[in-house]
Amino acid sequence: MTTRPAEATEVRNRLLKCGLEAEDSRVYWRLARDGKLIDARRAFDEYLFGARSLSRLSELITNMRARFDAYPSCIGVLGSWAEMRPQTRTTICHWHVQLAEPLYRRFSGEFLVDRRVSARPEIRRDGVVSWIETQLPERWSMTTKVRLATSLLSAAYAAGLVGSTRDPRPLTTPHVSDAALEYLVYLLRGVVFDGSLLENPYLASVGLSGRDLERRLSGLAGLAFRRQGDLIDFGWQFDDLAAWGRANLEAVSGSAP
């Protein structure tokens, strides 16, 4: 019996050294799709990610493996998605960071979601530091917590969840293309995660929930989503993410950003 991949549950501080990295992720997808062995030494010698130090490349590749290699079906799809729009790429990278980094998942999918619907939908770095202390009070020094807060905010800003790099930072909601949304639901269908396909931090982080989410799902070509009272049918048109990718890559490559 094949074990499904699962979202990470062990909290790490990898975001201190590696942010969202959407452009580097695109390079990684194409290299991994071609079956190339990607290690820091080869990346350094062949300038696969440009002029980077060996230590920086080691951190980058470690993070890429945690974000993407841990979910094998995604590499073939992402590596073959030749005309992916920048916003779609950013959103997908955001979701994969959530999968690999539990603290970022809670920060972007719970904390920021609650702040977004508050009387003042904005955030300050000090508030993020205080939130980190409630999550892991004994884990890191205050200096590290401040650095981690900065890293969380930087990743959220890159993902389009935060509208500024200066306090107070307004909270924003990124546009999610139909292609990105289909990718996520097919990805999550094959992943063990906390929540459901209608209620989870991945969708909540980008402002998709409730009736608005159901309306979006019902309009997707790769699903035949229906709801009648408490009965929900996703109407999957493909067996898994890989099958969705094979059937749709040409179509989604030209979809709206």
C-alpha positions as CSV (number, residue, x, y, z in Angstrom):
1,M,0.0,0.0,0.0
2,T,1.4,3.4,-1.0
3,T,1.7,5.9,1.8
4,R,0.5,9.4,0.9
5,P,2.8,12.3,1.5
6,A,1.9,14.5,4.3
7,E,2.2,18.2,5.3
8,A,5.2,18.7,7.6
9,T,4.5,18.9,11.3
10,E,8.0,19.6,12.7
11,V,8.7,23.3,13.2
12,R,11.9,24.5,11.7
13,N,13.5,27.9,11.1
14,R,14.4,27.4,7.4
15,L,12.7,30.6,6.5
16,L,15.5,32.5,8.2
17,K,17.8,31.5,5.3
18,C,15.3,30.8,2.4
19,G,12.3,32.9,1.6
20,L,9.5,32.2,-1.0
21,E,12.0,32.0,-3.9
22,A,9.5,31.8,-6.7
23,E,12.1,32.3,-9.5
24,D,14.6,29.8,-8.1
25,S,11.7,27.4,-7.7
26,R,11.0,27.6,-11.4
27,V,14.6,26.7,-12.1
28,Y,14.5,23.8,-9.7
29,W,11.2,22.4,-11.1
30,R,12.7,22.2,-14.6
31,L,16.0,20.6,-13.4
32,A,14.1,18.1,-11.3
33,R,11.6,17.3,-14.1
34,D,14.5,16.3,-16.3
35,G,15.7,13.8,-13.7
36,K,18.9,15.7,-13.0
37,L,20.7,15.1,-9.7
38,I,20.7,18.5,-8.1
39,D,23.2,19.1,-5.3
40,A,24.9,22.2,-4.1
41,R,28.3,21.4,-5.6
42,R,26.9,20.8,-9.1
43,A,24.7,23.9,-8.8
44,F,27.7,25.9,-7.8
45,D,30.0,24.6,-10.5
46,E,27.4,25.0,-13.3
47,Y,25.8,28.2,-12.1
48,L,22.4,26.6,-12.2
49,F,21.0,29.3,-9.9
50,G,23.3,32.0,-10.9
51,A,26.3,33.2,-8.9
52,R,25.6,32.0,-5.3
53,S,27.9,30.8,-2.6
54,L,28.1,27.1,-1.9
55,S,26.5,27.5,1.5
56,R,23.7,29.5,0.1
57,L,23.0,26.9,-2.6
58,S,23.0,24.2,0.1
59,E,20.3,26.0,2.0
60,L,18.3,26.7,-1.1
61,I,18.4,23.1,-2.4
62,T,17.5,21.7,1.1
63,N,14.5,23.9,1.1
64,M,13.5,23.0,-2.5
65,R,13.6,19.3,-1.6
66,A,11.4,19.8,1.5
67,R,8.9,21.9,-0.4
68,F,8.6,20.0,-3.7
69,D,10.4,16.6,-3.6
70,A,8.4,15.6,-0.6
71,Y,5.3,15.7,-2.9
72,P,6.5,13.7,-5.9
73,S,3.5,14.2,-8.2
74,C,4.1,17.9,-8.3
75,I,7.5,18.0,-9.9
76,G,6.4,16.6,-13.3
77,V,3.5,19.0,-13.4
78,L,5.4,22.1,-12.3
79,G,8.4,21.4,-14.4
80,S,6.3,21.0,-17.5
81,W,4.1,24.1,-16.9
82,A,6.0,26.2,-19.4
83,E,3.9,29.3,-19.5
84,M,2.9,29.6,-15.9
85,R,2.0,33.2,-15.1
86,P,4.1,34.9,-12.4
87,Q,1.1,35.3,-9.9
88,T,0.2,31.7,-10.3
89,R,3.8,30.7,-9.7
90,T,4.0,32.9,-6.6
91,T,0.8,31.4,-5.2
92,I,1.9,27.8,-5.7
93,C,5.2,28.5,-4.1
94,H,3.4,30.0,-1.1
95,W,1.3,26.9,-0.7
96,H,4.4,24.6,-0.9
97,V,6.1,26.7,1.8
98,Q,3.0,26.2,3.9
99,L,3.2,22.4,3.3
100,A,6.9,22.4,4.4
101,E,6.8,25.0,7.2
102,P,4.2,24.5,9.9
103,L,4.9,27.8,11.5
104,Y,4.4,29.7,8.2
105,R,1.3,27.6,7.7
106,R,-0.2,28.7,11.0
107,F,1.0,32.3,10.5
108,S,-0.4,32.7,7.0
109,G,-3.4,30.4,7.2
110,E,-4.7,31.3,10.7
111,F,-3.1,34.3,12.3
112,L,-3.2,36.6,9.2
113,V,-6.7,35.3,8.4
114,D,-8.0,36.4,11.8
115,R,-6.2,39.7,11.5
116,R,-7.7,40.3,8.0
117,V,-11.2,40.3,9.3
118,S,-10.5,42.4,12.4
119,A,-11.4,46.1,12.8
120,R,-7.9,47.0,11.7
121,P,-6.6,44.6,9.0
122,E,-2.9,45.3,9.4
123,I,0.1,43.9,11.2
124,R,3.3,45.0,12.8
125,R,6.4,43.1,13.3
126,D,6.2,43.4,17.1
127,G,2.8,41.7,16.9
128,V,4.3,38.8,14.9
129,V,7.1,38.4,17.5
130,S,4.4,38.3,20.2
131,W,2.5,35.6,18.2
132,I,5.7,33.5,17.8
133,E,6.1,33.6,21.6
134,T,2.7,32.2,22.1
135,Q,3.5,29.4,19.6
136,L,6.9,28.4,20.8
137,P,7.8,30.3,24.0
138,E,10.9,28.3,24.9
139,R,12.1,27.4,21.4
140,W,14.4,30.4,20.4
141,S,16.1,33.4,21.8
142,M,14.3,36.8,21.4
143,T,16.9,37.8,18.7
144,T,16.0,34.7,16.7
145,K,12.3,35.3,17.2
146,V,12.6,38.9,15.8
147,R,14.5,37.5,12.8
148,L,11.9,34.8,12.2
149,A,9.1,37.4,12.4
150,T,10.9,39.4,9.7
151,S,11.2,36.3,7.6
152,L,7.6,35.3,8.0
153,L,6.5,38.8,7.0
154,S,8.9,38.9,4.0
155,A,7.5,35.6,2.8
156,A,3.9,36.8,3.3
157,Y,4.7,40.0,1.4
158,A,6.2,38.0,-1.5
159,A,3.1,35.9,-1.6
160,G,0.8,39.0,-1.7
161,L,-0.7,38.5,1.7
162,V,0.9,41.7,3.1
163,G,0.9,44.9,1.3
164,S,4.0,46.7,2.6
165,T,7.4,46.1,4.1
166,R,6.9,48.8,6.7
167,D,4.8,48.9,9.8
168,P,1.9,49.1,10.0
169,R,1.6,46.6,7.1
170,P,-1.9,46.3,5.5
171,L,-3.2,42.8,4.9
172,T,-4.1,42.0,1.3
173,T,-5.6,39.1,-0.6
174,P,-3.8,37.8,-3.8
175,H,-5.6,36.9,-6.9
176,V,-5.8,33.1,-7.4
177,S,-6.2,31.9,-10.9
178,D,-8.5,28.9,-11.8
179,A,-5.4,27.0,-12.8
180,A,-3.7,27.6,-9.4
181,L,-6.9,26.6,-7.6
182,E,-7.3,23.4,-9.6
183,Y,-3.6,22.6,-8.9
184,L,-4.1,23.0,-5.2
185,V,-7.2,20.9,-4.8
186,Y,-5.7,18.1,-6.9
187,L,-2.5,18.3,-4.9
188,L,-4.3,18.3,-1.5
189,R,-6.4,15.3,-2.6
190,G,-3.2,13.2,-2.5
191,V,-1.7,14.7,0.7
192,V,-2.4,14.0,4.3
193,F,-3.2,17.3,6.0
194,D,-5.1,18.8,8.8
195,G,-8.5,20.0,7.7
196,S,-10.7,19.3,4.7
197,L,-10.7,20.2,1.0
198,L,-13.1,23.0,1.8
199,E,-11.6,24.2,5.1
200,N,-7.9,24.4,5.4
201,P,-5.1,27.0,5.9
202,Y,-4.0,26.8,2.3
203,L,-7.2,28.2,0.9
204,A,-7.9,30.4,3.9
205,S,-4.6,32.1,3.5
206,V,-5.6,33.5,0.1
207,G,-9.1,34.4,1.1
208,L,-11.0,31.5,-0.2
209,S,-13.7,30.0,2.0
210,G,-17.4,29.5,2.4
211,R,-19.7,30.4,-0.5
212,D,-17.0,32.2,-2.4
213,L,-14.9,29.1,-2.5
214,E,-17.8,26.9,-3.5
215,R,-18.6,29.3,-6.3
216,R,-15.0,29.2,-7.6
217,L,-14.9,25.4,-7.4
218,S,-18.2,25.0,-9.3
219,G,-16.7,27.0,-12.2
220,L,-13.5,24.9,-12.6
221,A,-13.2,22.8,-15.7
222,G,-11.3,20.0,-13.9
223,L,-14.1,19.5,-11.4
224,A,-17.8,19.0,-11.4
225,F,-18.3,20.4,-7.9
226,R,-21.8,20.2,-6.5
227,R,-23.3,20.8,-3.1
228,Q,-26.8,19.8,-2.0
229,G,-27.3,20.6,1.6
230,D,-24.7,18.7,3.6
231,L,-23.8,16.5,0.6
232,I,-20.7,17.6,-1.3
233,D,-19.4,16.0,-4.5
234,F,-16.1,17.3,-6.0
235,G,-16.8,15.5,-9.2
236,W,-13.1,14.8,-9.9
237,Q,-12.4,14.7,-13.6
238,F,-8.9,13.2,-13.2
239,D,-7.5,10.4,-11.0
240,D,-4.7,12.5,-9.5
241,L,-2.5,15.6,-9.9
242,A,-0.3,14.0,-12.5
243,A,-3.3,13.1,-14.7
244,W,-4.7,16.6,-14.3
245,G,-1.3,18.0,-15.4
246,R,-1.1,15.8,-18.5
247,A,-4.5,16.7,-19.6
248,N,-4.4,20.4,-18.8
249,L,-0.9,21.8,-19.1
250,E,-1.4,23.2,-22.5
251,A,-4.7,24.8,-21.5
252,V,-3.5,26.3,-18.2
253,S,-0.3,27.6,-19.8
254,G,-2.4,30.3,-21.5
255,S,-4.9,30.9,-18.7
256,A,-5.5,34.3,-17.1
257,P,-3.0,35.4,-14.5
